[in-house]
């Protein structure tokens, strides 16, 4: 690709919304992690008592409903998912502090830690079967929440625009508020649509498996995607290209 194509946002946006040297392979890898979000939240919400392990906004709202006595919700399950997510985010923050200067190594380390957690959840799901018992519910919620906390903290530190991998409220707002209809600049809606579509697709596939087959399959897919992300990040982390440097770094 020529230098002019790399620096011309109009040309590159028609091919791939992030196709510049600034972020390298990170957008594609973070879209894979967005798929993971949809998969694991489908499992947790549909099979573990209406609780989220990745979407903490929804989880906090459900916790409020549960405290109000709404049927079908569990205060302990929501608190367990929230605590696991926060602990995972803490670990992700520590990884970012140590390795954040090189975004490839940072992503490799974080996903290499998250993948075994999803593997544990997959094994527990395969053994427990459905419906999930109370003990198995927490054995699933904790590793899934830890993995999603790690993932979210990592995506936040990598700082690829419109790719938080878990939160879509601001993404959806940006599509409307930045559109030409609102008098805005347009805001490159293609990248936002891709981010939304990835989580939607993960949720759809996860729900189909949970409802019609078994919950261990979406967890296996999620673990495979997380491990693949770690492997790809590893193969690219030896590079010293511009994309590996943290935003604002030299």
C-alpha atoms as one frame of an Amber mdcrd trajectory, in Angstrom:
protein
   0.000   0.000   0.000   1.351   3.425  -0.861   2.121   6.100   1.686  -0.661
   8.274   0.291  -3.205   5.482   0.824  -2.007   5.053   4.396  -2.541   8.714
   5.176  -5.757   9.298   3.237  -8.678   8.542   5.573 -11.208   8.614   2.743
  -9.436   5.862   0.816  -8.618   3.692   3.798 -12.076   3.958   5.360 -13.625
   2.430   2.251 -11.420  -0.653   2.645 -11.263  -1.119   6.392 -12.295   1.499
   8.954  -9.030   1.190  10.895  -6.626   0.522   8.018  -3.781   2.799   9.073
  -0.430   2.062  10.648  -1.577   3.679  13.894  -3.328   0.564  15.233  -1.982
  -2.282  13.095  -3.763  -5.588  13.849  -5.386  -4.318  17.054  -8.823  -3.460
  15.585  -9.317  -6.936  14.132  -8.162  -8.544  17.379 -10.440  -6.363  19.483
 -13.362  -7.250  17.245 -12.603 -10.909  18.049 -12.775 -10.014  21.729 -16.075
  -8.229  21.123 -17.415 -11.539  19.831 -16.244 -13.086  23.093 -18.285 -10.525
  25.018 -21.508 -11.517  23.271 -20.797 -15.221  23.746 -20.097 -15.093  27.472
 -22.930 -12.702  28.270 -25.325 -15.020  26.438 -24.176 -17.851  28.700 -24.298
 -15.853  31.913 -27.651 -14.188  31.287 -29.533 -17.137  29.837 -28.078 -19.983
  31.898 -26.776 -18.469  35.139 -29.752 -16.578  36.497 -29.992 -13.339  34.502
 -26.603 -11.841  35.328 -23.977 -10.284  33.064 -20.244 -10.955  33.317 -19.057
  -8.479  30.673 -21.717  -5.752  30.520 -21.345  -4.212  33.963 -23.834  -1.426
  33.260 -26.513  -4.061  32.766 -25.250  -6.004  35.750 -25.494  -3.014  38.089
 -29.034  -2.343  36.870 -29.980  -5.993  37.415 -28.472  -5.816  40.901 -30.793
  -2.919  41.674 -33.744  -4.929  40.389 -32.679  -7.927  42.463 -32.398  -5.825
  45.629 -35.924  -4.569  44.959 -37.146  -8.165  44.972 -37.723  -8.667  41.249
 -38.317 -12.362  40.528 -35.748 -14.475  38.714 -32.774 -12.343  39.779 -30.047
 -13.038  42.335 -28.248 -10.493  44.476 -25.336 -12.887  45.312 -24.860 -13.819
  41.645 -24.784 -10.179  40.541 -22.342  -9.301  43.320 -20.120 -12.277  42.471
 -19.974 -11.255  38.815 -19.261  -7.638  39.737 -16.515  -8.580  42.209 -14.878
 -10.984  39.745 -14.976  -8.361  36.998 -13.359  -5.755  39.252 -10.655  -8.186
  40.334  -9.982  -9.069  36.702  -9.838  -5.380  35.789  -7.354  -4.869  38.612
  -5.175  -7.608  37.169  -5.559  -6.112  33.707  -4.491  -2.754  35.057  -1.377
  -4.298  36.588  -0.495  -5.923  33.271  -1.016  -2.603  31.527   1.266  -0.832
  33.989   4.058  -3.326  33.338   3.641  -3.870  29.595   1.517  -0.981  28.359
   4.420   0.682  26.552   4.215  -2.087  23.912   0.611  -2.731  22.917   1.369
  -6.070  21.242   3.014  -7.565  24.331   0.326  -6.022  26.501  -2.494  -7.689
  24.556  -0.589 -10.976  24.393  -0.099 -11.123  28.164  -3.670 -10.125  29.015
  -5.337 -12.574  26.634  -2.924 -15.340  27.631  -4.187 -14.872  31.197  -7.853
 -14.666  30.185  -7.901 -17.713  27.890  -7.291 -20.305  30.661 -10.069 -18.720
  32.715 -12.529 -19.289  29.887 -11.179 -22.827  29.492 -11.933 -23.464  33.166
 -15.468 -22.150  32.663 -15.866 -24.383  29.614 -14.785 -27.472  31.562 -17.114
 -26.622  34.450 -20.007 -26.137  32.007 -19.308 -29.463  30.298 -19.274 -31.279
  33.642 -22.217 -29.445  35.219 -24.630 -29.674  32.294 -28.003 -27.943  32.317
 -29.785 -26.714  34.329 -26.783 -25.316  36.199 -26.697 -25.991  39.931 -26.097
 -23.227  42.459 -22.516 -24.276  43.113 -21.681 -24.602  39.430 -23.188 -21.176
  38.777 -20.508 -19.478  40.869 -17.789 -21.752  39.496 -18.759 -20.341  36.091
 -19.422 -16.728  37.034 -16.074 -16.154  38.728 -13.652 -17.196  35.944 -15.864
 -15.586  33.291 -16.027 -12.332  35.243 -12.264 -12.362  35.821 -11.632 -12.876
  32.102 -13.987 -10.064  31.116 -12.451  -7.672  33.627  -9.028  -8.438  32.165
 -10.346  -7.922  28.650 -12.080  -4.643  29.389  -9.104  -3.144  31.229  -6.859
  -4.133  28.348  -9.121  -2.653  25.657  -9.337   0.558  27.672  -5.556   0.849
  27.857  -5.031  -0.036  24.178  -7.326   2.881  23.329  -8.423   1.950  19.814
 -11.312   4.352  19.043 -14.815   2.838  19.235 -13.543  -0.564  20.371 -14.101
  -0.967  24.084 -15.166  -4.615  23.398 -17.954  -4.487  26.015 -19.722  -1.099
  26.144 -21.985   0.042  23.302 -23.988   2.942  24.742 -21.461   5.601  23.701
 -20.879   3.829  20.389 -24.579   3.939  19.547 -24.795   7.543  20.739 -21.874
   8.482  18.506 -23.540   7.037  15.416 -26.536   9.313  15.900 -24.981  12.369
  17.545 -22.028  12.614  15.123 -24.107  11.917  12.013 -24.621  14.472   9.270
 -28.327  14.487  10.174 -27.345  15.957  13.539 -25.003  18.451  11.898 -21.956
  16.467  12.984 -18.842  15.389  11.069 -20.092  11.857  10.414 -17.633  10.252
  12.805 -16.760   7.228  10.622 -19.856   5.154  11.439 -18.455   2.025   9.738
 -16.090   1.240  12.606 -18.892   1.731  15.136 -21.251  -0.510  13.191 -18.582
  -3.231  13.100 -18.116  -3.001  16.869 -21.860  -3.295  17.449 -22.206  -6.124
  14.940 -19.438  -8.143  16.615 -21.102  -8.125  20.030 -24.515  -8.751  18.452
 -23.185 -11.734  16.488 -21.510 -13.176  19.568 -24.728 -12.823  21.555 -26.803
 -14.391  18.782 -24.506 -17.386  18.331 -24.129 -17.823  22.084 -27.869 -17.718
  22.656 -28.536 -20.241  19.890 -26.143 -22.718  21.461 -27.331 -22.137  25.033
 -31.019 -22.432  24.157 -30.851 -25.270  21.648 -27.708 -27.308  22.394 -25.441
 -26.710  25.409 -23.748 -23.814  27.143 -20.224 -25.273  27.043 -20.046 -24.744
  23.244 -20.159 -20.914  23.284 -17.647 -20.964  26.123 -15.380 -23.201  24.048
 -15.686 -20.782  21.115 -14.986 -17.829  23.408 -11.912 -19.560  24.812 -10.675
 -20.379  21.322 -11.100 -16.760  20.219  -9.267 -15.515  23.302  -6.425 -17.999
  22.778  -6.240 -17.093  19.073  -5.971 -13.435  20.003  -3.088 -14.249  22.345
  -1.342 -16.293  19.648  -1.720 -13.633  16.962  -0.591 -10.919  19.368   2.427
 -13.092  20.204   3.404 -13.511  16.559   3.147  -9.761  16.009   4.562  -8.580
  19.352   8.177  -8.808  18.164   7.482  -5.951  15.799   8.622  -2.467  16.658
   6.085  -0.830  14.351   4.276   2.386  15.164   1.099   0.534  16.258   2.914
  -1.186  19.131   3.580   2.109  20.877   1.039   3.289  23.410  -1.051   6.326
  22.421   0.963   9.413  23.180   4.177   7.380  23.401   7.255   7.830  21.270
